[in-house]
Amino acid sequence: MTVQISIAEAASKLSALVIAAEEGADVILTRDGLPVVRLISVVRRPFQIGLLDGMGGSLPDFLKPMAEADLRDWT
């Protein structure tokens, strides 16, 4: 959904426009009918690795100490 609104009108509806942007709407502020600013949400979503999405797998624990046998392979 795209919302285009003049800066003058947006001043009185800022809270509603921010909510719309947070919900994914494309909010564009205009001056003299021309687009000048786009509101975007900065809400951070949890980081996910797309390659494993839906595969049920997990990444190895890279902070866990290696087993002695594995360490010998590296020396």
N, CA and C atoms as a LAMMPS dump frame, in Angstrom:
ITEM: TIMESTEP
0
ITEM: NUMBER OF ATOMS
225
ITEM: BOX BOUNDS ff ff ff
-5.0000000000000000e+02 5.0000000000000000e+02
-5.0000000000000000e+02 5.0000000000000000e+02
-5.0000000000000000e+02 5.0000000000000000e+02
ITEM: ATOMS id mol type element x y z
1 1 1 N 0.844 -1.175 0
2 1 2 C 0 0 0
3 1 3 C 0.892 1.242 0
4 2 1 N 0.587 2.202 -0.826
5 2 2 C 1.32 3.46 -0.887
6 2 3 C 0.419 4.596 -0.434
7 3 1 N 0.952 5.429 0.452
8 3 2 C 0.236 6.597 0.939
9 3 3 C 1.024 7.823 0.505
10 4 1 N 0.414 8.711 -0.286
11 4 2 C 1.03 9.985 -0.645
12 4 3 C 0.241 11.092 0.025
13 5 1 N 0.958 11.973 0.718
14 5 2 C 0.294 13.02 1.477
15 5 3 C 1.189 14.257 1.488
16 6 1 N 0.585 15.429 1.456
17 6 2 C 1.373 16.667 1.485
18 6 3 C 2.004 16.835 2.868
19 7 1 N 3.119 17.54 2.898
20 7 2 C 3.799 17.785 4.172
21 7 3 C 2.884 18.53 5.129
22 8 1 N 2.147 19.499 4.625
23 8 2 C 1.237 20.281 5.47
24 8 3 C 0.181 19.383 6.118
25 9 1 N -0.403 18.486 5.344
26 9 2 C -1.422 17.575 5.886
27 9 3 C -0.791 16.534 6.805
28 10 1 N 0.423 16.091 6.469
29 10 2 C 1.107 15.071 7.267
30 10 3 C 1.408 15.559 8.679
31 11 1 N 1.612 16.86 8.837
32 11 2 C 1.938 17.416 10.148
33 11 3 C 0.869 17.078 11.183
34 12 1 N -0.378 17.066 10.766
35 12 2 C -1.463 16.783 11.71
36 12 3 C -1.768 15.292 11.822
37 13 1 N -1.147 14.47 10.969
38 13 2 C -1.423 13.026 10.965
39 13 3 C -0.155 12.202 11.164
40 14 1 N 0.88 12.805 11.761
41 14 2 C 2.171 12.146 11.848
42 14 3 C 2.095 10.797 12.566
43 15 1 N 1.394 10.721 13.678
44 15 2 C 1.307 9.458 14.42
45 15 3 C 0.724 8.34 13.561
46 16 1 N -0.344 8.64 12.836
47 16 2 C -0.976 7.629 11.978
48 16 3 C -0.045 7.227 10.834
49 17 1 N 0.721 8.181 10.291
50 17 2 C 1.643 7.876 9.205
51 17 3 C 2.799 7.005 9.684
52 18 1 N 3.279 7.269 10.892
53 18 2 C 4.35 6.446 11.459
54 18 3 C 3.86 5.014 11.657
55 19 1 N 2.672 4.862 12.167
56 19 2 C 2.1 3.52 12.354
57 19 3 C 1.972 2.81 11.01
58 20 1 N 1.503 3.535 9.996
59 20 2 C 1.36 2.943 8.667
60 20 3 C 2.718 2.478 8.132
61 21 1 N 3.761 3.299 8.31
62 21 2 C 5.104 2.92 7.859
63 21 3 C 5.608 1.701 8.623
64 22 1 N 5.358 1.647 9.926
65 22 2 C 5.777 0.494 10.74
66 22 3 C 5.095 -0.789 10.268
67 23 1 N 3.888 -0.654 9.757
68 23 2 C 3.141 -1.825 9.288
69 23 3 C 3.47 -2.18 7.838
70 24 1 N 4.422 -1.449 7.242
71 24 2 C 4.884 -1.81 5.908
72 24 3 C 4.38 -0.942 4.772
73 25 1 N 3.57 0.057 5.068
74 25 2 C 3.079 0.938 4.006
75 25 3 C 4.21 1.816 3.491
76 26 1 N 4.139 2.158 2.233
77 26 2 C 5.084 3.075 1.609
78 26 3 C 4.495 4.472 1.781
79 27 1 N 5.04 5.26 2.72
80 27 2 C 4.499 6.585 3.032
81 27 3 C 5.402 7.634 2.388
82 28 1 N 4.83 8.418 1.477
83 28 2 C 5.592 9.427 0.739
84 28 3 C 4.991 10.798 1.024
85 29 1 N 5.85 11.706 1.464
86 29 2 C 5.422 13.078 1.705
87 29 3 C 5.729 13.902 0.464
88 30 1 N 4.777 14.791 0.12
89 30 2 C 4.93 15.578 -1.107
90 30 3 C 4.963 17.073 -0.796
91 31 1 N 5.603 17.812 -1.683
92 31 2 C 5.593 19.281 -1.642
93 31 3 C 5.225 19.751 -3.039
94 32 1 N 4.202 20.547 -3.126
95 32 2 C 3.703 21.026 -4.425
96 32 3 C 3.389 19.867 -5.368
97 33 1 N 2.897 18.762 -4.781
98 33 2 C 2.502 17.607 -5.573
99 33 3 C 3.644 16.69 -5.992
100 34 1 N 4.878 17.038 -5.612
101 34 2 C 6.035 16.221 -5.988
102 34 3 C 6.565 15.469 -4.778
103 35 1 N 6.896 14.193 -4.926
104 35 2 C 7.433 13.424 -3.799
105 35 3 C 8.79 13.98 -3.353
106 36 1 N 8.944 14.152 -2.026
107 36 2 C 10.206 14.666 -1.497
108 36 3 C 10.8 13.797 -0.387
109 37 1 N 9.964 13.06 0.341
110 37 2 C 10.443 12.275 1.483
111 37 3 C 9.659 10.975 1.571
112 38 1 N 10.357 9.9 1.941
113 38 2 C 9.696 8.609 2.182
114 38 3 C 9.932 8.232 3.639
115 39 1 N 8.863 7.867 4.346
116 39 2 C 8.989 7.376 5.724
117 39 3 C 9.202 5.872 5.67
118 40 1 N 10.205 5.396 6.393
119 40 2 C 10.439 3.958 6.474
120 40 3 C 10.607 3.557 7.925
121 41 1 N 10.27 2.349 8.219
122 41 2 C 10.388 1.822 9.575
123 41 3 C 11.817 1.356 9.832
124 42 1 N 12.294 1.562 11.042
125 42 2 C 13.614 1.062 11.422
126 42 3 C 13.506 -0.053 12.455
127 43 1 N 12.326 -0.64 12.572
128 43 2 C 12.128 -1.753 13.487
129 43 3 C 13.036 -2.893 13.045
130 44 1 N 13.807 -3.402 13.963
131 44 2 C 14.737 -4.48 13.631
132 44 3 C 14.088 -5.828 13.893
133 45 1 N 14.212 -6.665 12.917
134 45 2 C 13.678 -8.018 13.041
135 45 3 C 14.816 -8.963 13.393
136 46 1 N 14.527 -10.101 14.029
137 46 2 C 15.586 -11.043 14.375
138 46 3 C 16.346 -11.509 13.136
139 47 1 N 17.64 -11.659 13.276
140 47 2 C 18.484 -12.117 12.18
141 47 3 C 18.227 -13.589 11.908
142 48 1 N 18.027 -13.924 10.646
143 48 2 C 17.837 -15.314 10.255
144 48 3 C 18.725 -15.611 9.062
145 49 1 N 19.246 -16.802 9.026
146 49 2 C 20.033 -17.22 7.874
147 49 3 C 19.088 -17.927 6.918
148 50 1 N 18.914 -17.354 5.749
149 50 2 C 17.944 -17.847 4.788
150 50 3 C 18.212 -19.241 4.271
151 51 1 N 19.481 -19.646 4.222
152 51 2 C 19.795 -20.966 3.687
153 51 3 C 19.224 -22.09 4.533
154 52 1 N 19.083 -21.853 5.816
155 52 2 C 18.587 -22.901 6.71
156 52 3 C 17.097 -22.757 7.003
157 53 1 N 16.47 -21.745 6.441
158 53 2 C 15.067 -21.487 6.71
159 53 3 C 14.214 -22.698 6.321
160 54 1 N 13.516 -23.235 7.27
161 54 2 C 12.617 -24.349 7.012
162 54 3 C 13.292 -25.71 6.9
163 55 1 N 14.616 -25.76 7.043
164 55 2 C 15.316 -27.037 6.911
165 55 3 C 15.42 -27.78 8.249
166 56 1 N 15.121 -27.073 9.336
167 56 2 C 15.169 -27.721 10.635
168 56 3 C 16.578 -27.925 11.148
169 57 1 N 17.56 -27.456 10.437
170 57 2 C 18.941 -27.618 10.858
171 57 3 C 19.387 -26.472 11.742
172 58 1 N 20.586 -26.599 12.258
173 58 2 C 21.143 -25.53 13.061
174 58 3 C 22.62 -25.385 12.723
175 59 1 N 23.154 -24.228 13.028
176 59 2 C 24.56 -23.988 12.785
177 59 3 C 25.401 -24.604 13.891
178 60 1 N 26.634 -24.978 13.588
179 60 2 C 27.51 -25.475 14.645
180 60 3 C 27.827 -24.36 15.63
181 61 1 N 28.113 -24.734 16.845
182 61 2 C 28.474 -23.772 17.874
183 61 3 C 29.961 -23.464 17.723
184 62 1 N 30.273 -22.349 17.072
185 62 2 C 31.658 -22.018 16.788
186 62 3 C 32.431 -21.591 18.035
187 63 1 N 31.746 -21.311 19.116
188 63 2 C 32.425 -20.916 20.339
189 63 3 C 32.738 -22.111 21.235
190 64 1 N 32.217 -23.244 20.905
191 64 2 C 32.447 -24.461 21.696
192 64 3 C 33.87 -24.975 21.396
193 65 1 N 34.626 -25.346 22.428
194 65 2 C 35.969 -25.875 22.2
195 65 3 C 35.931 -27.135 21.328
196 66 1 N 36.947 -27.266 20.476
197 66 2 C 37.027 -28.437 19.595
198 66 3 C 37.46 -29.667 20.394
199 67 1 N 37.056 -30.819 19.92
200 67 2 C 37.481 -32.082 20.532
201 67 3 C 38.978 -32.279 20.262
202 68 1 N 39.656 -33.002 21.136
203 68 2 C 41.097 -33.239 20.991
204 68 3 C 41.434 -33.849 19.631
205 69 1 N 40.626 -34.803 19.172
206 69 2 C 40.896 -35.451 17.886
207 69 3 C 40.827 -34.436 16.74
208 70 1 N 39.871 -33.513 16.805
209 70 2 C 39.758 -32.484 15.775
210 70 3 C 40.926 -31.509 15.838
211 71 1 N 41.363 -31.186 17.052
212 71 2 C 42.501 -30.278 17.206
213 71 3 C 43.775 -30.86 16.583
214 72 1 N 43.977 -32.179 16.728
215 72 2 C 45.161 -32.828 16.162
216 72 3 C 45.186 -32.693 14.639
217 73 1 N 44.016 -32.678 14.016
218 73 2 C 43.956 -32.532 12.556
219 73 3 C 44.436 -31.15 12.114
220 74 1 N 44.373 -30.167 12.971
221 74 2 C 44.762 -28.796 12.631
222 74 3 C 46.215 -28.486 12.986
223 75 1 N 46.89 -29.385 13.68
224 75 2 C 48.29 -29.106 14.059
225 75 3 C 49.257 -29.937 13.287
